[in-house]
Amino acid sequence: MSAERPRLREISRAARRRARRQAAARRRSSALVSDANDTPSAAGARDVSTVVVSRAAHPARVREFERALARAVDTALRFPGQLGITVLKPPAGARPEYKIVIKFDSQANRDRWYASEESRQVFAHIAQHESRPPRFEMRTGLESWFETDLAGASPPPRHKIALATWLAAFPVITFWSVLSWPLLGDAPLAVRAFVLSGLMTFSLAYVVMPRITRWLAGWLFAERGGS
């Protein structure tokens, strides 16, 4: 295991160096285009997409898991649109759970990676040494609320995200409005809005949206799953 940990650290450092070089190249390209045409570059117009993956190694196969993970990171770094990968390892003595933060220059390239044969192969290899299925979190705006256990699943379509959020927000706003009225009924509008928006945000993020996502998973992620 000790031999694999330096390997993971080396790959993580290489990913960060590569990301810095690519960012510098994009800035230089953007400056050249701006000087010539006074318009933003195509690279700057794309949305960076971040995927946070939580993986748990089988306690008896940590060495094999880290070897498979290192191979997967190495493969992913060669894929088009890759902006860098960070592997967060568990502290000594803790459960062998790993967080992998992956950045792509666009959602399209992210989806291509998860639909590729290369990703299917490396994920299948990692799965042999895991104690549970991985958890994927796609972080792009409201999509950070929609987490799935489907390996490589893309986030739901935007119209489904909007409908699910609306469905969750309506009862939360109604509940807190009724409950807080005796205390805030005479308060200035700005104070009422500030308190209600805070209560609504925390209720959605920590209580309502995780449940809504589970209850509506069959509809939200229909025909969107992948490897």
JOVEN-V596140 format. One record per helix or strand of 2 or more residues. SS is the DSSP state (2 for helix, 1 for strand). FROM is the first residue (numbers start at 1). TO is the last residue. If there is no record, write none. Layout:
SS_FROM_TO ; SS_FROM_TO
//
This chain:
2_2_37 ; 2_42_45 ; 1_49_57 ; 2_59_77 ; 1_82_88 ; 1_97_104 ; 2_107_115 ; 2_117_127 ; 1_135_139 ; 2_141_145 ; 1_147_148 ; 2_158_184 ; 2_189_215 ; 2_217_220
//
